[in-house]
Amino acid sequence: MSVEERVFIAGAGPVGMVAAANLVRYGIPVTVFEAGAKLSGESRASTFHPSTLDMLDDLGFAKPLIETGLVAPRFQYRTRQDGIIGAFDFAAIADATRHPYRLQNEQFKLTRIILDKLKDNPNFKIEFGKEVAGVEQDSDSVTVSFANGAAAETRSGRWLIGADGASSAIRHGLNIEFEGFTWPERFLVVSTPFDFYSVIPGLDSVSYVADPEQWYFLLQIPGMWRVMFPIAADMSDEAAMAPDYAQASLRRVVPEVANFEVLHTTLYRVHQRVAKTYRNGRAFLAGDAAHINNPLGGMGMNGGIHDAINLTERLAMVVKGGAPDEELDRYDRQRRQVTVEYVQSQTIKNKQNLEARTEEDRVRFRDEMQRASEDPVLARQYLMRVSMFASLKRAAELG
Ligand SMILES: Cc1cc2nc3c(=O)[nH]c(=O)nc-3n(C[C@H](O)[C@H](O)[C@H](O)COP(=O)(O)OP(=O)(O)OC[C@H]3O[C@@H](n4cnc5c(N)ncnc54)[C@H](O)[C@@H]3O)c2cc1C
């Protein structure tokens, strides 16, 4: 079978599509295999951090994303007992970014923007209804096979990026362990157009509220708010998804409203896992295929886009610039390490802070947030960390 002179990408989520766009920018031919019949319209990630917006801007995607999204220059932490305990303004890092704000917009808008821009480029191909099911490789090519109707077909390319999400067939095919754990509770996201500003004084469009009984997270996106609650392990999925339960949960936020308009309710299982390696020969893992974490702090997709840029910059150096193969090992070394050090540790800490059950933990969190938001040096450090610039700096230092 002939080898196509292309980079194959499994998965047309935000990570696969950003990887495709950056390779095409370098004039490298790409084929994206997407299992679905079209781009996913699922509403999952909705936070784009400043560091990611800077990268998307270099590719020409930030402007249309910002035009349809909601700019959030501030975010805040509260506890149910104490009210606001810390508020942060991205203006404090305006010298480090062209986008000193979080952008709240759904991830599916990004993939649509990218497809629209790439679809007529001769170096870009996307094949829908192609679920990659198997992968094999030798010293100069990677061969993929497909599930379902395309089962008889195999295709060989030069390199493969597995951006096929948390259940990655590429990761399984390469026998790469997905180390970590699954939280006992699930997360419920309730979307409502209710105007929380009218009843919660001083509310920012991103607000994390700690409560030992039931913490929650309020996040505004265009046209609605998403409110996230933990669901205890002993509650059934049916009970958690019942309309009455969504109403009762929202009444914990605003007790005086009898009936909220609810647009969507979604229940998620939550994991903290990192693949044992991000590289196996000519195949790589990126995004959720390589790491998953709880959504508090909005780091999953953002970290995945950072993977996509790091990896494709190195692939371009090897494919176009004649850099040695070892250049690609730096992708695994840098991105895997910062996923563990920053994304995993920060998202676990975010969850533990919000659910703090003892008085000692609650006071520690309150004092830490107060100190960080009142001291300009600490505030800047904190903002650099949560907007993921610190992880990019650390990755670069890893060499
Ligand atoms: C409630 C919730 C809120 C979140 N909020 C945020 C947030 O605000 N910010 C943030 O950064 N992250 C957030 N995340 C995480 C974010 O959604 C993921 O990290 C992100 O979707 C990962 O992108 P991806 O491209 O790696 O994978 P996916 O988005 O899962 O895309 C994978 C693609 O691959 C396709 N595919 C799957 N298997 C195959 C196969 N075998 N062959 C070919 N194609 C295949 C799928 O159809 C899909 O199109 C949130 C997650 C949840 C659940």
The ligand as an SDF file (V2000), in Angstrom:
LIG
                    3D

 53 58  0  0  0  0  0  0  0  0999 V2000
  -18.7330   20.2130   31.5650 C   0  0  0  0  0  0  0  0  0  0  0  0
  -17.3940   20.4350   30.9590 C   0  0  0  0  0  0  0  0  0  0  0  0
  -16.8990   21.7090   30.9050 C   0  0  0  0  0  0  0  0  0  0  0  0
  -15.6160   21.9340   30.3850 C   0  0  0  0  0  0  0  0  0  0  0  0
  -15.1520   23.2000   30.3830 N   0  0  0  0  0  0  0  0  0  0  0  0
  -13.9090   23.4440   29.9260 C   0  0  0  0  0  0  0  0  0  0  0  0
  -13.4310   24.7800   29.8440 C   0  0  0  0  0  0  0  0  0  0  0  0
  -14.1390   25.7370   30.1440 O   0  0  0  0  0  0  0  0  0  0  0  0
  -12.1730   24.9640   29.3710 N   0  0  0  0  0  0  0  0  0  0  0  0
  -11.3760   23.9270   28.9930 C   0  0  0  0  0  0  0  0  0  0  0  0
  -10.2140   24.1520   28.6220 O   0  0  0  0  0  0  0  0  0  0  0  0
  -11.8340   22.6540   28.9910 N   0  0  0  0  0  0  0  0  0  0  0  0
  -13.0840   22.3800   29.4430 C   0  0  0  0  0  0  0  0  0  0  0  0
  -13.5730   21.1160   29.4050 N   0  0  0  0  0  0  0  0  0  0  0  0
  -12.7730   20.0400   28.7990 C   0  0  0  0  0  0  0  0  0  0  0  0
  -12.8940   20.0750   27.2730 C   0  0  0  0  0  0  0  0  0  0  0  0
  -14.2310   19.9140   26.8760 O   0  0  0  0  0  0  0  0  0  0  0  0
  -12.0090   19.0000   26.6520 C   0  0  0  0  0  0  0  0  0  0  0  0
  -10.7410   19.0710   27.2520 O   0  0  0  0  0  0  0  0  0  0  0  0
  -11.8960   19.2010   25.1310 C   0  0  0  0  0  0  0  0  0  0  0  0
  -13.1120   18.9210   24.4920 O   0  0  0  0  0  0  0  0  0  0  0  0
  -10.8050   18.2810   24.5650 C   0  0  0  0  0  0  0  0  0  0  0  0
  -10.7160   18.4710   23.1850 O   0  0  0  0  0  0  0  0  0  0  0  0
  -10.1860   17.3000   22.2480 P   0  0  0  0  0  0  0  0  0  0  0  0
  -10.1710   17.8790   20.8710 O   0  0  0  0  0  0  0  0  0  0  0  0
   -8.9530   16.7220   22.8240 O   0  0  0  0  0  0  0  0  0  0  0  0
  -11.2630   16.1370   22.3910 O   0  0  0  0  0  0  0  0  0  0  0  0
  -12.8090   16.1400   22.0200 P   0  0  0  0  0  0  0  0  0  0  0  0
  -13.3920   17.4920   22.1480 O   0  0  0  0  0  0  0  0  0  0  0  0
  -13.4130   15.0290   22.8060 O   0  0  0  0  0  0  0  0  0  0  0  0
  -12.8350   15.7730   20.4800 O   0  0  0  0  0  0  0  0  0  0  0  0
  -12.4860   14.4910   20.0250 C   0  0  0  0  0  0  0  0  0  0  0  0
  -13.0310   14.3100   18.6240 C   0  0  0  0  0  0  0  0  0  0  0  0
  -12.5880   13.0430   18.1530 O   0  0  0  0  0  0  0  0  0  0  0  0
  -13.6620   12.3260   17.5890 C   0  0  0  0  0  0  0  0  0  0  0  0
  -13.3290   10.9090   17.7540 N   0  0  0  0  0  0  0  0  0  0  0  0
  -13.4480   10.1530   18.8740 C   0  0  0  0  0  0  0  0  0  0  0  0
  -12.9930    8.9150   18.6550 N   0  0  0  0  0  0  0  0  0  0  0  0
  -12.5510    8.8970   17.3760 C   0  0  0  0  0  0  0  0  0  0  0  0
  -11.9320    7.8990   16.5540 C   0  0  0  0  0  0  0  0  0  0  0  0
  -11.6780    6.6810   17.0440 N   0  0  0  0  0  0  0  0  0  0  0  0
  -11.6050    8.2130   15.2800 N   0  0  0  0  0  0  0  0  0  0  0  0
  -11.8500    9.4720   14.7900 C   0  0  0  0  0  0  0  0  0  0  0  0
  -12.4400   10.4340   15.5060 N   0  0  0  0  0  0  0  0  0  0  0  0
  -12.7610   10.1590   16.7980 C   0  0  0  0  0  0  0  0  0  0  0  0
  -14.8810   12.7990   18.3500 C   0  0  0  0  0  0  0  0  0  0  0  0
  -16.0540   12.5950   17.5890 O   0  0  0  0  0  0  0  0  0  0  0  0
  -14.5520   14.2780   18.5550 C   0  0  0  0  0  0  0  0  0  0  0  0
  -14.9710   15.0590   17.4640 O   0  0  0  0  0  0  0  0  0  0  0  0
  -14.8550   20.8580   29.9000 C   0  0  0  0  0  0  0  0  0  0  0  0
  -15.3790   19.5680   29.9070 C   0  0  0  0  0  0  0  0  0  0  0  0
  -16.6310   19.3590   30.4270 C   0  0  0  0  0  0  0  0  0  0  0  0
  -17.1720   17.9660   30.4420 C   0  0  0  0  0  0  0  0  0  0  0  0
  1  2  1  0
  2  3  1  0
  2 52  2  0
  3  4  2  0
  4  5  1  0
  4 50  1  0
  5  6  2  0
  6  7  1  0
  6 13  1  0
  7  8  2  0
  7  9  1  0
  9 10  1  0
 10 11  2  0
 10 12  1  0
 12 13  2  0
 13 14  1  0
 14 15  1  0
 14 50  1  0
 15 16  1  0
 16 17  1  0
 16 18  1  0
 18 19  1  0
 18 20  1  0
 20 21  1  0
 20 22  1  0
 22 23  1  0
 23 24  1  0
 24 25  2  0
 24 26  1  0
 24 27  1  0
 27 28  1  0
 28 29  2  0
 28 30  1  0
 28 31  1  0
 31 32  1  0
 32 33  1  0
 33 34  1  0
 33 48  1  0
 34 35  1  0
 35 36  1  0
 35 46  1  0
 36 37  1  0
 36 45  1  0
 37 38  2  0
 38 39  1  0
 39 40  1  0
 39 45  2  0
 40 41  1  0
 40 42  2  0
 42 43  1  0
 43 44  2  0
 44 45  1  0
 46 47  1  0
 46 48  1  0
 48 49  1  0
 50 51  2  0
 51 52  1  0
 52 53  1  0
M  END
$$$$
